[in-house]
Amino acid sequence: MSKEPFPIDEAFRRLRFATQGLAKAAMFDLRDRGFDTPYEQLVGSLISARTRDETTLAVCLRLFAVARTPAEMVNLDERRMTELIREASFADVKARDLLELSRRIVEEHQGVVPNTLEGLTAFRGVGPKIAALTLAVGFGLPAIAVDVHVHRIVNRWGYVASRSPEKTAELLAETLPRRYWIEINERLVPFGRFVCTGTRPKCSSCTLNSMCAQIGVISPR
């Protein structure tokens, strides 16, 4: 079946419609609940790695009820931190890394979170996706955070062709208009969780079906 052209402005218009009422991506949900500082977004993004969004949200809300700044966080010991984030994957490792980066922010950066990719990834446990989320949601700076949903969907569309999230991020930086760099993660995470799923995506009811190349789709619904 022939497909319509893929104007990216129209794709985002349809994405906004498709994601109305769906559970938000965790970092954007935290932002909209008032946990929008660069530090809170950095902490939340690190906790979110390999952790379901609903778990990330619950863990972050419990942690931030106790400590919301690096100065407050360094007053927790590792056992207490691990207990507070216990449902997150690799809670003991993340507790160690959160305490370490909090200490470094206090001691080396005068309590201010770095606002560059290089500065953020210098912290143990902070990779490109975590750094990009912090820059995008915490600082409002144009940065593309590519997780499994973003990677899968933009390749399924045929908008880019890449085998790794890292390469997808590079290609999106070359092709995606900067006005969508932050929004792409906000839209595609819920879209990927509930509509354009990894297996048996809901193609028949998808508002982007007429535009999507459906690359790699095996068993649509």
Secondary structure, 3 states (H helix, E strand, C coil): CCCCCCCHHHHHHHHHHHCCCCCCCHHHHHHHCCCCCHHHHHHHHHHHCCCCHHHHHHHHHHHHCCCCCHHHHCCCCHHHHHHHCCCCCCHHHHHHHHHHHHHHHHHHCCCCCCCCHHHHHCCCCCCHHHHHHHHHHHHCCCCCCCCHHHHHHHHHHCCCCCCCHHHHHHHHHHHCCHHHCCHHHHHHHHHHHHCCCCCCCCHHHCCCCCCCCCCCCCCCC
